[in-house]
Amino acid sequence: MAIYLDDTQRKALARLAASWTWRTQWPTWALLVTIYGGWFGVATHARDLGLPLTTTLLALLGAWYMSLQHELMHGHPTRSPHINALLGFAPLAVWFPYRIYRDSHLQHHDDPQLTRPGHDPESYFVSHRVWARAGRPIRALLTFRNTFIGRLLVGPAFAIAATGIDALAKIKRGDWRDAPAWLAHFAALAALTIWLQHACGIPEWLFIAGVGYGSLALGSIRSFQEHRAAQAHAHRTVINEAAWFWRLLFQNNNYHLVHHDLPHVPWFALREVYETSRQQYVERSGGFLVKGYSEWFRRYGLTAVAHPVAGVSSDRF
């Protein structure tokens, strides 16, 4: 559900939605061509580029591709969820089937449940019960995950493990509805991996571990302190005034409160919407504003931004 600041904004967005750019969604189509062309262009030139540079570039393009998948699941560039699913089906970032990612992410957009363990699938908090049952090594890892460096290093492992555990739990309950999505994903992943090995000289292990994990790690930069525990749910979502490189890589999703309020607004318009009403959004967020990802790194490189249990003071580490 869209949340507008006022009627003036509602009318302004209605006019923008009638523009040629919004109706054709040409920036998103251009992004599709660029990302797919870049990814396969790098892969097919792996022998010339060398494996270290190839892995780095494919991980970067994989993170960009995940941002594109996020745009697809929110109804861009077409209104057809089936066409968008086809456009985002390829396992270029390895780990998660598009449909599983889509369903989980759309559940995350239940804003009153943001950050709540067991309700928000993208929360980086755990319940009191999970914390109480965890041993010292797991507690240490959960705390490390809430540092900037830890989010990059162990955050992807937690995400992969949580997704796998959830999939197995559903099967154990007799719920096989996700099985076709997983089977299709694994079949496409196997075909892509074999092609990369034989046609491009990229080893299977390097694609899975290097490109796949690297893509998730880069994506974890955006998700660091993207949401915080707060009483008002509008205060839980950040506004990050990131530099142009990160805005492009994350497709303006750094203006995250704007995206949560107006999930139908395409990526290429988010910055304009934010800049037009900057002060109102800063106030709406409760001042949850950061001046780029480097600020998070400086403040929380190896210091946990919050206790792993929501609502628990950091002095209880």
Order of alpha helices (4+ residues) and beta strands (2+ residues): alpha-alpha-alpha-alpha-alpha-alpha-alpha-alpha-alpha-alpha-alpha-alpha-alpha-beta-alpha-alpha-alpha-alpha-beta-alpha
